[in-house]
């Protein structure tokens, strides 16, 4: 059962005008984010995963053109004036980036940065804002919060800075947080701490989280649902457990076979041949067809739409793996005759 | 036991950091602190650890790309640190390195062929131009670069192809040992597998010995025969891959392995995790005794006083922990530590 989505992207597209031609970064995207869910958006560089949400937040470069719809609780964000968008950002939706310094002012003490958001967006008095800022610093697990809040961002470690940014994102109790590779720059032990923090905060606040990442390990640990992007399109969407157990689209399956695991001895991984497509001159038909080992004539000619292949599962493939044993070698060979 | 190719003995690399003002004292940063290990011919030694643990400095110190401060690097009967610049240049033929950022590590004004040929000019000056060109062609083929790419420039290449150029440059002198410093960390997942597979194939074909430095435990598990775990410049554990991954002894290794994300939701959500609190301490002012004691779940008073020796815990497997047996029991039972933390 689906409620009305919190964020709904419909036929959403982003292109960039460059001297070499038009880069079609995002194409005809349909995606819904449900209230309170953790949706992982997975893809390699150039897949359009970051641009999709930069567009939602009005953070695209000047040479970008967007089209389609991006509605937050029914309100289209694409046509909004910068002032209107400013009101929504921070209050209803917030973004966390890979590098915490992009969100922090290096010349301002942490306390002031946190309190300012509260006085501006929630109309708290200075005293209330200071008290709440300290409370949230403690909530995100910063040791010696009383001392740290009086410091400048550079005096904090990378992990602590990312905690501060998360604290800042949570200040106005937004309905949606988009986190773009929030743990990619961190060490694994710190990454584990930050992901635990996200998991707890999401559970207690009911905020929806969109996690943009290239790391399938991170996805497996936290996501309810996963959208896989390739060449500016969603090529597969499913519940996380389903997607990992039975990938339906050959790209997803190939991606999973190409990654080594920390918990198993494997002697070899299976690389995906070739490289991601040129977005100025994308391939005809299915964008993955030049790298797909199951390619057939139809894949070269016609682009498969994202379609339901099983209840609650969507894939953009003419020959998806959908039966019980899908994902195994035999089933894949059989599906492709 | 295979023939030992290289012995690192009590190696330390210390950086002098200036004081905050011209009048205050300078500090020492022991990036590599009393590290010893042997490298067997034909093996791949994975060096793992988090940022700032000294793994890159260790790799570069072994090749004297950074001058170590103390200790010996014994290579073919000689201490590399005693070699004259001339002899060192000769030795460099056998010792090579691959860097993390494939594009930044290539000179943008040189053609691919010139980049790959450069180490030959230094180490094999006797080669004629023609011989050099032939050698470059051979290695380009070896790493999967088309011959017509020889006259192009690095910016025309994707990250994966640029790393192939870096690998070609590293093998052109027919080295015996290559230090791979995070060679796939900057690459996309699907390209990482291509480069790792290439390195594994080359290692077998050319009989190479590799030191593979990475923060990514999955990649290290895939390529390594033995694992060396570094924390704040010190070896905390060293052993065969299977042993270290299946039965990690040092509490830091246990925490590191249990934090590595597993791409399987079922396992990822069921496994017990050892979460260590806090950030790594500053290497400028490392903790006394065992460097890990400030974050260790089983630390006791003794840990703050005594530097634990790297002692055998199983055949070929060593760990630097005063309470190794207890740590092992903890890992096997998956239970909470018996001891109360000292703080």
Boltz contact constraints between the chains, C-beta under 6 A:
constraints:
  - contact:
      token1: [A, 44]
      token2: [B, 188]
      max_distance: 6.0
  - contact:
      token1: [A, 45]
      token2: [B, 188]
      max_distance: 6.0
  - contact:
      token1: [A, 157]
      token2: [B, 279]
      max_distance: 6.0
  - contact:
      token1: [A, 159]
      token2: [B, 279]
      max_distance: 6.0
  - contact:
      token1: [A, 187]
      token2: [B, 50]
      max_distance: 6.0
  - contact:
      token1: [A, 187]
      token2: [B, 51]
      max_distance: 6.0
  - contact:
      token1: [A, 188]
      token2: [B, 259]
      max_distance: 6.0
  - contact:
      token1: [A, 188]
      token2: [B, 260]
      max_distance: 6.0
  - contact:
      token1: [A, 189]
      token2: [B, 255]
      max_distance: 6.0
  - contact:
      token1: [A, 189]
      token2: [B, 259]
      max_distance: 6.0
  - contact:
      token1: [A, 189]
      token2: [B, 276]
      max_distance: 6.0
  - contact:
      token1: [A, 192]
      token2: [B, 259]
      max_distance: 6.0
  - contact:
      token1: [A, 214]
      token2: [B, 189]
      max_distance: 6.0
  - contact:
      token1: [A, 216]
      token2: [B, 263]
      max_distance: 6.0
  - contact:
      token1: [A, 217]
      token2: [B, 261]
      max_distance: 6.0
  - contact:
      token1: [A, 217]
      token2: [B, 262]
      max_distance: 6.0
  - contact:
      token1: [A, 217]
      token2: [B, 263]
      max_distance: 6.0
  - contact:
      token1: [A, 218]
      token2: [B, 261]
      max_distance: 6.0
  - contact:
      token1: [A, 220]
      token2: [B, 263]
      max_distance: 6.0
  - contact:
      token1: [A, 220]
      token2: [B, 264]
      max_distance: 6.0
  - contact:
      token1: [A, 220]
      token2: [B, 265]
      max_distance: 6.0
  - contact:
      token1: [A, 220]
      token2: [B, 268]
      max_distance: 6.0
  - contact:
      token1: [A, 221]
      token2: [B, 261]
      max_distance: 6.0
  - contact:
      token1: [A, 221]
      token2: [B, 268]
      max_distance: 6.0
  - contact:
      token1: [A, 240]
      token2: [B, 265]
      max_distance: 6.0
  - contact:
      token1: [A, 241]
      token2: [B, 265]
      max_distance: 6.0
  - contact:
      token1: [A, 244]
      token2: [B, 264]
      max_distance: 6.0
  - contact:
      token1: [A, 244]
      token2: [B, 265]
      max_distance: 6.0
  - contact:
      token1: [A, 258]
      token2: [B, 190]
      max_distance: 6.0
  - contact:
      token1: [A, 258]
      token2: [B, 193]
      max_distance: 6.0
  - contact:
      token1: [A, 259]
      token2: [B, 189]
      max_distance: 6.0
  - contact:
      token1: [A, 259]
      token2: [B, 263]
      max_distance: 6.0
  - contact:
      token1: [A, 260]
      token2: [B, 218]
      max_distance: 6.0
  - contact:
      token1: [A, 260]
      token2: [B, 219]
      max_distance: 6.0
  - contact:
      token1: [A, 260]
      token2: [B, 222]
      max_distance: 6.0
  - contact:
      token1: [A, 261]
      token2: [B, 218]
      max_distance: 6.0
  - contact:
      token1: [A, 262]
      token2: [B, 217]
      max_distance: 6.0
  - contact:
      token1: [A, 262]
      token2: [B, 218]
      max_distance: 6.0
  - contact:
      token1: [A, 262]
      token2: [B, 221]
      max_distance: 6.0
  - contact:
      token1: [A, 262]
      token2: [B, 260]
      max_distance: 6.0
  - contact:
      token1: [A, 263]
      token2: [B, 262]
      max_distance: 6.0
  - contact:
      token1: [A, 269]
      token2: [B, 193]
      max_distance: 6.0
  - contact:
      token1: [A, 271]
      token2: [B, 193]
      max_distance: 6.0
  - contact:
      token1: [A, 271]
      token2: [B, 194]
      max_distance: 6.0
  - contact:
      token1: [A, 271]
      token2: [B, 197]
      max_distance: 6.0
  - contact:
      token1: [A, 272]
      token2: [B, 190]
      max_distance: 6.0
  - contact:
      token1: [A, 275]
      token2: [B, 158]
      max_distance: 6.0
